[in-house]
Amino acid sequence: MQEPPRRTGFSGPPLVRLLARLTDTTFFEPRQDVPNRLSQWLGWADAIALSAALKGSPPSVPPELQAPPDAGQTEYDRVRAALELAIAGNERTATAQQEARLRAAARRGPNASAAVVDYASYRRRYVSLQQSMESSIATLRGRLRTLLASTSPQAARLAVVDAAMEQALSERELVLFADIPKSLEAHFKRLRDDAVQTVPVDGEPSLSSSSAGPAKWLAVFRHDMQRVLFAELDIRLQPVEALLAALREGKT
């Protein structure tokens, strides 16, 4: 199986570049800069909330609620490690029983092998991991805002702005991330269809296979899906890492 053509000249996030390669899709550099695009994503209510966060008085946090210096980094490391472990566990989804079903189906012909494995289970798994990322990172982000607000009035204002931005962009992020499992379905079907060839074996069509067996294409897909999940995790953690950097700066 050949890797999809690599797109060059596009400097977008690793997640977008990876999806472009896997789905053989052309992505173009946006013509507008970030502030202009951001202004189109925010409604009037979001603009009011952001203005209030920027101009309002930051909340004060009593000294007894201030966290130890390394609290933010420790929580970040714990959440990231747990999410990475959950994603890595996805690699073991092709059991011996599933591979045996694929081999048995291959002897009945390409149509039978295609029916044995469909994308539905992988879509559910991907969405489940997305929900885990969303929930865990939202909790972590809120906790880091609380820690940041305890360092200084300026940091407290930044925490309020981050909360407003999270609220304003959450719906759009949800829509964009929901498109990823749909994009992966096209990659899944392409790999499966490329593996199916009408080659006479004892008078019957079969699934073309190498020494790795007929489940090779599925192993390739699982690996690609894992790469996409890790790239998505990196993007989802960017706001958290920004808060963590601000927290470190406030404690120096």
PAKE-754893 format. One line per 3 residues: their letters; for each residue x, y, z of N, C-alpha, C. Coordinates in steps of 0.001 Angstrom, whole numbers, plus 500000, padded with zeros to 6 digits. Example, Ala and Ser with C-alpha at 12.3 -4.5 7.8 and 13.67 -1.06 7.14 Angstrom:
2
AS> 513190 494310 507800 512300 495500 507800 513200 496700 507800; 512850 497750 507080 513670 498940 507140 512900 500030 507870
This chain:
252
MQE> 500842 498803 500000 500000 500000 500000 500873 501241 500000; 500581 502162 499113 501361 503374 499003 500781 504473 499878; 501690 505288 500431 501241 506419 501239 500660 507478 500328
PPR> 499573 508156 500747 498991 509226 499927 500023 510288 499615; 499869 510987 498512 500839 512024 498137 500982 513055 499238; 502213 513474 499478 502471 514468 500506 502287 515866 499920
RTG> 501601 516702 500665 501404 518080 500234 502551 518926 500782; 503103 519745 499941 504181 520613 500376 503735 522060 500239; 504420 522947 500965 504114 524354 500860 503007 524821 501779
FSG> 502431 523921 502574 501392 524316 503510 501969 524245 504912; 501907 525347 505643 502564 525433 506947 501563 525421 508088; 500422 524781 507894 499408 524737 508931 499807 523824 510076
PPL> 498925 523666 511058 499214 522804 512213 499483 521372 511775; 500276 520622 512556 500569 519225 512216 499311 518383 511997; 498260 518634 512772 497030 517867 512603 496449 518070 511209
VRL> 496413 519303 510730 495852 519593 509416 496726 518985 508324; 498039 519092 508472 498940 518524 507465 498816 517005 507424; 498670 516383 508576 498523 514929 508628 497233 514488 507961
LAR> 496130 515164 508270 494855 514822 507637 494906 515042 506130; 495626 516067 505691 495746 516322 504260 496453 515164 503569; 497490 514628 504195 498207 513509 503593 497368 512245 503590
LTD> 496700 511974 504684 495951 510724 504803 494729 510696 503898; 494094 511846 503715 492861 511887 502932 493082 512408 501523; 494340 512711 501188 494668 513221 499856 493832 514461 499539
TTF> 493793 515368 500510 493011 516598 500389 493945 517789 500299; 493600 518740 499470 494398 519950 499342 493887 521022 500292; 494766 521525 501132 494440 522636 502027 495237 523858 501585
FEP> 494591 524996 501628 495235 526238 501213 495455 527138 502425; 496545 527906 502349 496827 528864 503405 495686 529876 503484; 495189 530194 504688 494129 531205 504799 494632 532570 504352
RQD> 493755 533296 503687 494133 534617 503181 494058 535678 504262; 493260 535441 505287 493108 536432 506350 494025 536087 507520; 494442 537122 508246 495251 536865 509421 494355 536425 510573
VPN> 494977 536006 511664 494232 535439 512789 493225 536420 513384; 493589 537685 513638 492592 538602 514220 491348 538751 513355; 491522 538839 512031 490358 538994 511157 489487 537747 511163
RLS> 490106 536571 511137 489316 535337 511179 488614 535199 512519; 489318 535582 513578 488733 535484 514911 487523 536386 515045; 487577 537553 514436 486447 538485 514520 485199 537910 513859
QWL> 485392 537029 512881 484251 536408 512215 483665 535263 513026; 484449 534699 513903 483983 533577 514727 483209 534044 515955; 483450 535276 516390 482857 535764 517628 481575 536530 517345
GWA> 480531 536233 518092 479292 536976 517999 479318 538197 518894; 478232 538968 518846 478209 540200 519647 478239 539898 521137; 477591 538822 521556 477615 538473 522975 479026 538090 523421
DAI> 479746 537391 522563 481131 537026 522879 481997 538284 522982; 481784 539225 522085 482567 540459 522110 482324 541244 523392; 481075 541261 523849 480755 541962 525103 481444 541283 526284
ALS> 481415 539947 526291 482041 539211 527389 483552 539442 527416; 484173 539454 526242 485613 539696 526183 485957 541124 526600; 485136 542071 526184 485374 543458 526569 485265 543624 528085
AAL> 484275 542967 528670 484113 543046 530127 485300 542413 530840; 485814 541303 530280 486956 540633 530897 488208 541491 530828; 488357 542233 529747 489542 543071 529578 489479 544347 530415
KGS> 488267 544884 530586 488133 546167 531261 487740 546048 532730; 487168 544920 533110 486684 544776 534474 487801 544585 535488; 487436 544701 536732 488405 544500 537812 488646 543007 538002
PPS> 489890 542562 538013 490169 541135 538183 489795 540668 539578; 489356 539440 539704 489002 538920 541025 490236 538735 541886; 490048 538892 543170 491156 538684 544106 491048 537309 544736
VPP> 492190 536701 544980 492245 535373 545583 492976 535485 546909; 492375 535024 547997 493032 535101 549301 494369 534364 549295; 495338 534839 550038 496665 534203 550050 496610 532726 550432
ELQ> 495671 532353 551316 495622 530956 551752 495215 530000 550636; 494657 530550 549536 494256 529703 548409 495335 529599 547341; 496443 530303 547536 497506 530234 546554 498142 528843 546546
APP> 498424 528364 545342 498898 526993 545167 500419 526934 545226; 500982 525766 545511 502435 525603 545466 502964 525829 544060; 504245 526179 543920 504799 526571 542626 504637 525536 541508
DAG> 504760 524258 541832 504749 523230 540793 503384 522570 540605; 502350 523122 541216 501043 522461 541157 500522 522372 539725; 500664 523450 538959 500145 523455 537603 500832 522432 536714
QTE> 502165 522385 536772 502914 521443 535943 502592 520007 536316; 502439 519757 537604 502130 518394 538055 500781 517936 537517; 499783 518794 537580 498456 518420 537086 498458 518257 535569
YDR> 499186 519133 534884 499296 519014 533429 499922 517679 533040; 501023 517334 533675 501713 516076 533362 500806 514876 533617; 500041 514937 534693 499166 513810 535033 498061 513639 533991
VRA> 497418 514759 533613 496324 514683 532646 496841 514256 531283; 497954 514818 530861 498488 514459 529544 498891 512984 529501; 499541 512508 530549 499955 511108 530577 498749 510175 530517
ALE> 497671 510520 531218 496476 509679 531206 495836 509641 529827; 495776 510795 529155 495188 510847 527821 496058 510123 526801; 497361 510275 526903 498259 509568 525984 498148 508059 526173
LAI> 497998 507622 527418 497839 506196 527681 496548 505674 527078; 495476 506458 527173 494197 506050 526590 494302 505944 525072; 495017 506884 524454 495182 506847 523003 496050 505659 522593
AGN> 497127 505431 523307 498019 504318 522983 497307 502981 523121; 496367 502884 524049 495620 501651 524214 494774 501325 523016; 494454 502342 522214 493649 502133 521020 494366 501259 519999
ERT> 495704 501195 520077 496486 500416 519121 496181 498926 519220; 495677 498484 520354 495498 497046 520572 494085 496577 520247; 493394 497299 519395 492005 496951 519116 491845 495769 518173
ATA> 492861 495482 517359 492755 494347 516436 493168 493081 517170; 492232 492338 517662 492504 491116 518404 492774 489969 517444; 493282 488875 518005 493536 487685 517191 492244 487170 516569
QQE> 491149 487307 517310 489865 486849 516779 489459 487668 515562; 489670 488983 515624 489315 489834 514499 490160 489502 513275; 491455 489267 513481 492318 488913 512367 491917 487563 511775
ARL> 491518 486625 512632 491063 485329 512131 489807 485491 511277; 488910 486386 511695 487698 486640 510911 488050 487234 509553; 489066 488119 509529 489496 488708 508270 490055 487650 507326
RAA> 490875 486749 507862 491458 485710 507018 490390 484763 506486; 489439 484419 507342 488354 483546 506898 487516 484234 505832; 487269 485531 506017 486478 486268 505036 487223 486407 503724
ARR> 488574 486525 503787 489356 486674 502568 489192 485467 501654; 489010 484306 502243 488827 483098 501429 487465 483072 500749; 486521 483876 501263 485196 483933 500646 485090 485031 499604
GPN> 486111 485901 499547 486106 486929 498528 486170 488321 499118; 486490 489320 498311 486690 490696 498790 485457 491314 499401; 484296 490999 498866 483075 491579 499430 482846 491097 500854
ASA> 483123 489820 501086 482948 489279 502438 483932 489911 503409; 485174 490102 502990 486170 490697 503873 485822 492134 504204; 485247 492852 503246 484857 494236 503504 483729 494322 504516
AVV> 482871 493323 504525 481737 493342 505446 482135 492995 506869; 483262 492287 507029 483678 491857 508364 484052 493047 509235; 484771 494013 508665 485255 495165 509423 484675 496427 508805
DYA> 483909 497165 509571 483424 498458 509097 483966 499557 509989; 483676 500782 509620 484275 501916 510308 483530 502310 511584; 482328 501808 511778 481480 502280 512878 482166 502146 514237
SYR> 482813 501018 514480 483449 500816 515791 484602 501782 515993; 485326 502086 514936 486436 503024 515055 485937 504452 515234; 484832 504798 514592 484245 506108 514813 483832 506273 516274
RRY> 483175 505259 516815 482753 505338 518222 483960 505469 519142; 485018 504738 518849 486216 504807 519685 486855 506180 519602; 486916 506733 518408 487525 508051 518239 486710 509112 518976
VSL> 485393 509075 518802 484538 510053 519472 484643 509920 520985; 484737 508682 521472 484884 508469 522913 486176 509096 523440; 487261 508940 522687 488528 509539 523109 488469 511061 523006
QQS> 487755 511577 522021 487568 513029 521933 486830 513549 523156; 485818 512835 523588 485055 513256 524761 485928 513224 526010; 486791 512226 526106 487704 512156 527249 488666 513338 527241
MES> 489191 513669 526056 490088 514813 525954 489364 516105 526336; 488175 516285 525807 487427 517511 526062 487144 517692 527551; 486681 516628 528191 486333 516714 529606 487564 516946 530480
SIA> 488606 516148 530269 489806 516241 531113 490513 517574 530929; 490606 518035 529687 491335 519278 529427 490545 520482 529916; 489219 520452 529804 488410 521559 530323 488581 521697 531827
TLR> 488586 520568 532528 488789 520598 533980 490175 521129 534319; 491189 520651 533599 492557 521114 533827 492690 522603 533536; 492079 523046 532463 492164 524461 532088 491539 525341 533155
GRL> 490403 524931 533694 489783 525690 534769 490644 525728 536014; 491277 524608 536325 492152 524546 537504 493358 525462 537328; 493940 525488 536128 495092 526355 535894 494701 527826 535948
RTL> 493497 528145 535518 493037 529543 535639 492950 529949 537105; 492466 529048 537924 492393 529347 539358 493781 529568 539942; 494733 528720 539547 496102 528885 540029 496698 530187 539523
LAS> 496438 530514 538265 496984 531733 537680 496418 532971 538361; 495134 532930 538658 494489 534086 539290 495049 534376 540673; 495683 533378 541274 496205 533565 542631 497577 534215 542660
TSP> 498179 534462 541480 499546 534966 541468 499633 536483 541460; 498718 537167 540721 498770 538626 540640 497477 539129 540011; 497153 540415 540202 495953 540969 539552 496020 540875 538026
QAA> 497204 541102 537444 497324 541010 536001 497083 539573 535518; 497622 538609 536262 497406 537212 535900 495946 536823 536082; 495303 537395 537084 493882 537116 537295 493053 537624 536122
RLA> 493433 538770 535569 492721 539304 534395 492910 538367 533199; 494120 537856 533037 494382 536910 531956 493534 535654 532109; 493367 535201 533326 492538 534014 533574 491086 534270 533184
VVD> 490594 535462 533479 489219 535807 533117 489062 535876 531597; 490058 536447 530911 490014 536516 529449 490036 535115 528852; 490843 534241 529405 490902 532871 528887 489558 532166 529052
AAM> 488904 532386 530184 487586 531778 530398 486582 532282 529364; 486647 533583 529066 485739 534152 528069 486032 533601 526678; 487300 533441 526350 487677 532897 525048 487246 531431 524924
EQA> 487404 530683 525977 486981 529271 525945 485482 529169 525692; 484725 530013 526365 483279 530010 526185 482901 530434 524760; 483604 531422 524219 483262 531955 522902 483592 530974 521775
LSE> 484663 530216 521923 485137 529370 520827 484767 527900 520980; 484170 527522 522093 483922 526099 522360 483000 525470 521316; 481970 526191 520912 481027 525619 519941 481692 525399 518584
REL> 482478 526364 518146 483156 526218 516852 484184 525092 516918; 484915 524995 518012 485881 523913 518164 485190 522551 518108; 484029 522465 518742 483289 521211 518748 482932 520779 517330
VLF> 482514 521725 516513 482135 521419 515127 483355 520979 514321; 484462 521694 514488 485664 521379 513718 486240 520018 514103; 486303 519735 515389 486840 518448 515825 485924 517294 515422
ADI> 484628 517558 515334 483681 516514 514942 483892 516075 513501; 484535 516908 512689 484785 516550 511298 485929 515546 511145; 486764 515410 512164 487939 514542 512026 487551 513077 511835
PKS> 486642 512511 512661 486251 511110 512409 485654 510908 511022; 484974 511919 510497 484419 511807 509153 485532 511746 508110; 486575 512538 508306 487699 512510 507378 488429 511172 507437
LEA> 488565 510624 508621 489253 509342 508761 488480 508202 508107; 487170 508335 508013 486379 507278 507372 486785 507120 505910; 487044 508222 505226 487479 508137 503834 488828 507421 503734
HFK> 489716 507686 504679 491019 507011 504697 490846 505519 504967; 489979 505176 505889 489687 503769 506212 489199 503025 504963; 488254 503613 504260 487685 502953 503084 488708 502834 501959
RLR> 489563 503841 501816 490570 503778 500762 491553 502644 501034; 492020 502525 502277 492944 501443 502615 492296 500086 502404; 491045 499960 502834 490339 498687 502683 490139 498336 501218
DDA> 489730 499319 500430 489480 499054 499015 490772 498745 498266; 491878 499429 498646 493156 499155 497993 493656 497747 498296; 493279 497215 499459 493741 495882 499846 492967 494775 499149
VQT> 491792 495102 498645 490944 494104 498003 491255 494056 496512; 491692 492922 496049 492001 492737 494640 491428 491412 494173; 490966 491387 492959 490415 490161 492404 491546 489336 491814
VPV> 492135 488488 492637 493236 487625 492225 492781 486187 492348; 492765 485421 491258 492292 484045 491342 493168 483196 492264; 492567 482627 493263 493224 481672 494149 492291 480491 494292
DGE> 492674 479364 493673 491809 478188 493663 490448 478516 493059; 490465 479409 492052 489222 479721 491360 488357 480744 492041; 488807 481323 493176 488003 482302 493901 488780 483593 494073
PSL> 488103 484744 494066 488786 486003 494372 489189 486028 495834; 490241 486757 496145 490710 486784 497526 491237 488159 497862; 491554 488360 499131 492145 489606 499606 493641 489526 499409
SSS> 494180 490446 498632 495621 490454 498419 496329 490645 499746; 497366 489849 500004 498049 489939 501289 499534 489708 501108; 500293 490255 502027 501716 490008 502086 501975 489052 503225
SAG> 503226 488953 503626 503543 488052 504732 502883 488491 506016; 502434 489764 506083 501778 490255 507296 500338 489801 507385; 499795 489251 506304 498432 488756 506361 497425 489800 505948
PAK> 496173 489388 505805 495141 490295 505297 494765 491411 506242; 495211 491354 507492 494887 492433 508431 495891 493570 508370; 496822 493509 507426 497865 494540 507361 497267 495923 507170
WLA> 496301 496060 506274 495715 497384 506009 495039 497944 507247; 494456 497059 508062 493788 497515 509273 494801 497999 510304; 495942 497321 510375 497003 497773 511272 497520 499143 510842
VFR> 497620 499352 509528 498041 500663 509026 497038 501729 509438; 495761 501428 509307 494745 502416 509670 494784 502723 511170; 494915 501684 511999 494951 501920 513451 496115 502824 513815
HDM> 497255 502596 513175 498424 503432 513444 498170 504878 513007; 497573 505051 511833 497274 506399 511346 496268 507105 512250; 495263 506371 512707 494269 506968 513594 494913 507400 514905
QRV> 495839 506605 515384 496538 506976 516616 497357 508245 516415; 498003 508362 515278 498780 509576 514981 497881 510807 514950; 496700 510670 514368 495760 511787 514320 495298 512157 515725
LFA> 495033 511164 516549 494596 511426 517924 495670 512173 518715; 496915 511766 518563 497996 512464 519263 498129 513903 518752; 497961 514110 517443 498035 515464 516895 496879 516316 517396
ELD> 495696 515712 517510 494555 516450 518046 494778 516801 519516; 495354 515873 520264 495645 516149 521672 496586 517344 521802; 497599 517413 520941 498535 518542 520992 497812 519865 520783
IRL> 496883 519901 519829 496148 521148 519573 495242 521503 520750; 494553 520506 521282 493643 520782 522398 494395 521269 523632; 495652 520893 523775 496422 521281 524957 497115 522633 524806
QPV> 497070 523231 523629 497771 524498 523430 497295 525605 524371; 495982 525822 524557 495569 526857 525515 496034 526552 526940; 496046 525282 527298 496508 524892 528624 497995 525200 528779
EAL> 498771 524900 527738 500203 525167 527801 500485 526664 527879; 499635 527480 527259 499793 528935 527363 499538 529402 528795; 498507 528849 529425 498246 529178 530827 499398 528728 531718
LAA> 499942 527572 531405 501055 527048 532198 502280 527949 532061; 502527 528443 530846 503649 529361 530638 503438 530657 531409; 502205 531167 531396 501903 532378 532160 502047 532137 533655
LRE> 501680 530952 534089 501802 530618 535509 503272 530562 535925; 504110 529975 535070 505544 529933 535380 506138 531334 535405; 505684 532165 534452 506201 533536 534400 505805 534318 535658
GKT> 504597 534069 536148 504134 534785 537328 504811 534366 538600; 505456 533197 538590 506104 532696 539808 507607 532912 539788; 508114 533556 538698 509547 533822 538627 509880 535199 539152
